[in-house]
Amino acid sequence: MLNLSACSLGQDGATSVCGVLNSLRLLRSLCLARNPIPPVALATIARTLSCRRSLEFLDLSSTGAGDAGAHALLPLLQSAGCPRELRLQDNAIASAGATQLLNAAATSRGVHVLDLSNNTIDDSVRLAAGISAHVSHSDRLLPRYCLFALLSRG
């Protein structure tokens, strides 16, 4: 496990972490939560992790990802290196970004838990994901567990 949460990494630090990740071949858990990581750095992280089959847990909560960051992570969800659990709590991800993530997760064989709680996701997206997850669970069209905030924001 590599926990670099709340280290104020920023873009340069996140890019530097990618260099270190190449030497950690058997890394199973990576926590970069509570660091301001812009979408361009999230794209670099996604590319770096996309070929790592050992990664099981990735926490990018509270990085300020937004919809652009969600879009930057799509290649990771569609790769062999897709983590089994992806936490994206409290990232100002709106309905558009959540829909993109859910669509990518629907075609992914790797992700089992996608945590989108405390984001600004429209209730219609929540409802559609809940119905789809219930109906298609056996077909693995969506992650086994998709978590949203209990109360809508706004």
Secondary structure, DSSP 8 states (H G I E B T S, - for coil): -EE-TTS--HHHHHHHHHHHHTT-TT--EEE-TTS---HHHHHHHHHHHTT-TT--EEE-TTS--HHHHHHHTHHHHTSTT--SEEE--SS--BHHHHHHHHHHHHH-SS-SEEE-TTSB--HHHHHHHHHHHHHHGGGTSS-SEEE--SS---
